[in-house]
Amino acid sequence: MEEQTEPPYKGFYIRLRPAARKLLDQATEAQGRSRMAILHDLIHQHLQPARSLEDRLDQLIRGRE
């Protein structure tokens, strides 16, 4: 039997508050990337379990500078 591979993206709906949608739209324009690409990166940055506490704190501090 042939093993089926999972498609690279699996669609789903996400509901955003108007303020969050505005921020996402601004990021889309500023970065020239799709909403999907931005959301994908944000999810991985904030939920990736392999990162240490120090890595996450460094990223948080860099983001505020």
LINFENHU-V500317 format. One record per residue. N is the residue number from 1. RES is the residue in one letter. OMEGA is omega as a letter, one per 30 degrees, with the letter a starting at -180 (999 if undefined). Layout:
BEGIN
n & res & omega
N & RES & OMEGA
N & RES & OMEGA
END
This chain:
BEGIN
n & res & omega
1 & M & a
2 & E & l
3 & E & l
4 & Q & l
5 & T & l
6 & E & l
7 & P & a
8 & P & l
9 & Y & l
10 & K & a
11 & G & l
12 & F & l
13 & Y & l
14 & I & l
15 & R & a
16 & L & l
17 & R & a
18 & P & a
19 & A & l
20 & A & l
21 & R & l
22 & K & l
23 & L & l
24 & L & l
25 & D & l
26 & Q & l
27 & A & l
28 & T & l
29 & E & a
30 & A & a
31 & Q & a
32 & G & a
33 & R & a
34 & S & l
35 & R & a
36 & M & a
37 & A & a
38 & I & l
39 & L & l
40 & H & a
41 & D & a
42 & L & l
43 & I & l
44 & H & a
45 & Q & a
46 & H & a
47 & L & a
48 & Q & a
49 & P & a
50 & A & a
51 & R & l
52 & S & l
53 & L & l
54 & E & l
55 & D & a
56 & R & l
57 & L & l
58 & D & a
59 & Q & l
60 & L & a
61 & I & l
62 & R & a
63 & G & l
64 & R & a
65 & E & 999
END
